[in-house]
Amino acid sequence: MPDSWRDLLACLDLTAKTASEGGEVEYQGRNQQLNYHRVFGGQLLAQFLRIASLTYPDKAIKSQHAVFTTQGQAAEPITFVATRHHEGRSFAALTITATQGHGVVATSSICMHANETGFEHQDVEPVPPLLGSEHDLRLDLIPWQTRATVDLNTTATGPPTFEFWMRTPEVDADLAPALTAYATDLTLIGTALRPMEGVGQRGNGTDFTSAVTSHTLWFHRPFGTDDWLLLRQHSPVLAHGRSFGRGDVLTRDGLLVASYAQEALLRFPAHHREGRSTKRRV
């Protein structure tokens, strides 16, 4: 297996292959080399954002909404087609479609914005002190430092909340949105599972079946990932076979730099559903 950090960076090294007169640009993307049969959704989120930045290099990512339609096959390269819709002095917009031989894997609508100055305020809970190295906790698929007090792989119950610190190796700040998007895709389903007795995040395919259906991110301020960031998240509802979660990304100094939300398929076998329900919280 290759070094997973360098492998991910290689996946984000995208160059245009062809361009059409209608404004469409095609990219060929490689997949991470993981012990995982399908394409990790975080990889696609990151690749979408890199393509957007290459398409409009003079603007910053404002928001992304991605819809995952079918399971991507890790052994097959992905073709991305970026379609420009608007480019003005302040804003730009594009859509990107990711396809493999069996059809569309995912689509993304992305809005870009030229950075502006103006009044600022934020209203968020204070950031706690950075956890020490005794709380180092390896999160599957994230190839950089992470720390947390809760392990989502355990089957202990708890409230549907989770937060963790992360820091990448030194890297260009231009990659911060893509790398952060990658990380936000991993633990929201596990957060939704916390109130469920006897179920941990690694139970996918045995205790439950899950698949992300849509994922949205908003970027509020420029930031880097090679200093500590806190990802704080909450799953307010799990119902009708779907989980929903949302989160914030904050710097060590307490600045809110990004927010995100995700909906996912989350199904349990009948023997797990009987006699179980999540608590109502007022």
QUIURTA-V734446 format. One record per backbone hydrogen bond with DSSP energy under -0.5 kcal/mol. CO is the residue of the C=O (numbers start at 1). NH is the residue of the N-H. E is the energy in kcal/mol with one decimal. If there is no record, write none. Layout:
((CO/NH/E) (CO/NH/E))
This chain:
((3/7/-2.3) (4/8/-2.0) (5/9/-2.2) (6/10/-2.1) (7/11/-1.4) (8/12/-1.1) (10/13/-1.0) (12/14/-1.5) (15/28/-0.7) (18/26/-3.2) (20/23/-1.6) (23/84/-1.0) (24/20/-3.0) (25/82/-3.1) (26/17/-3.7) (26/18/-0.9) (27/29/-0.5) (27/80/-3.0) (29/78/-2.4) (32/34/-1.2) (34/36/-1.9) (37/74/-1.5) (40/43/-1.0) (40/44/-1.2) (41/45/-2.4) (42/46/-2.3) (43/47/-2.5) (44/48/-2.8) (45/49/-1.8) (46/50/-2.0) (47/51/-2.3) (48/52/-2.2) (49/53/-2.2) (50/54/-2.0) (51/55/-2.0) (52/56/-2.3) (56/59/-1.7) (60/113/-2.6) (62/219/-2.5) (63/111/-2.2) (64/217/-2.5) (65/109/-2.5) (66/215/-2.4) (67/69/-0.6) (67/107/-2.3) (72/39/-1.9) (72/74/-0.6) (73/76/-1.6) (78/29/-3.2) (78/80/-0.5) (79/99/-2.6) (80/27/-3.1) (80/82/-0.5) (81/97/-2.1) (82/25/-2.5) (82/84/-0.5) (83/95/-2.0) (86/93/-2.4) (90/114/-2.7) (91/88/-3.4) (92/112/-3.2) (93/85/-2.6) (93/86/-1.7) (94/110/-2.7) (95/83/-3.3) (96/108/-2.3) (97/81/-2.2) (97/99/-0.5) (98/105/-3.2) (98/106/-1.4) (99/79/-2.5) (100/103/-2.0) (103/100/-2.5) (105/69/-1.8) (105/70/-1.3) (106/98/-3.1) (107/67/-2.5) (108/96/-2.5) (108/110/-0.5) (109/65/-2.3) (110/94/-2.1) (111/62/-2.8) (111/63/-1.8) (112/92/-1.6) (113/60/-2.5) (132/135/-2.1) (133/136/-1.8) (135/148/-2.0) (138/140/-0.6) (139/142/-2.1) (141/143/-0.8) (142/144/-0.9) (145/167/-1.9) (146/137/-2.5) (147/165/-2.8) (150/152/-0.7) (151/154/-1.6) (152/201/-2.9) (155/198/-1.3) (159/161/-2.4) (160/235/-2.7) (162/233/-2.8) (164/231/-3.0) (165/147/-2.0) (166/229/-2.4) (167/145/-1.4) (172/175/-1.9) (173/176/-1.7) (175/179/-2.7) (176/180/-2.5) (177/181/-2.5) (178/182/-2.2) (179/183/-1.7) (180/184/-2.0) (181/185/-0.7) (182/185/-0.9) (183/186/-1.3) (187/191/-1.8) (188/192/-1.9) (189/193/-1.4) (190/194/-0.6) (191/194/-1.0) (193/196/-2.3) (194/158/-1.3) (195/197/-0.5) (196/199/-1.3) (200/203/-1.9) (201/204/-0.7) (203/206/-2.1) (203/207/-1.7) (203/208/-1.6) (207/269/-0.6) (208/205/-3.9) (209/267/-2.8) (211/265/-3.1) (213/68/-2.1) (214/263/-2.1) (215/66/-3.2) (216/261/-2.3) (217/64/-2.3) (218/220/-0.5) (218/259/-2.4) (225/168/-2.6) (228/252/-1.0) (229/166/-2.4) (229/231/-0.5) (230/232/-0.7) (230/250/-2.6) (231/164/-2.0) (231/233/-0.5) (232/248/-2.5) (233/162/-2.1) (234/236/-0.7) (234/246/-2.5) (237/244/-1.9) (239/242/-1.6) (241/266/-2.6) (242/239/-2.4) (243/264/-2.2) (244/237/-0.9) (245/262/-2.7) (246/234/-2.6) (247/260/-2.4) (248/232/-2.4) (249/257/-2.6) (249/258/-1.4) (250/230/-3.2) (251/254/-1.9) (255/251/-2.3) (255/257/-0.7) (257/220/-2.5) (257/221/-1.3) (258/249/-3.0) (259/218/-2.8) (260/247/-2.7) (261/216/-2.8) (262/245/-2.3) (263/213/-2.3) (263/214/-1.8) (264/243/-2.6) (265/211/-1.6) (267/209/-2.5) (269/272/-1.3) (269/273/-1.7) (270/274/-1.8) (273/276/-2.0))
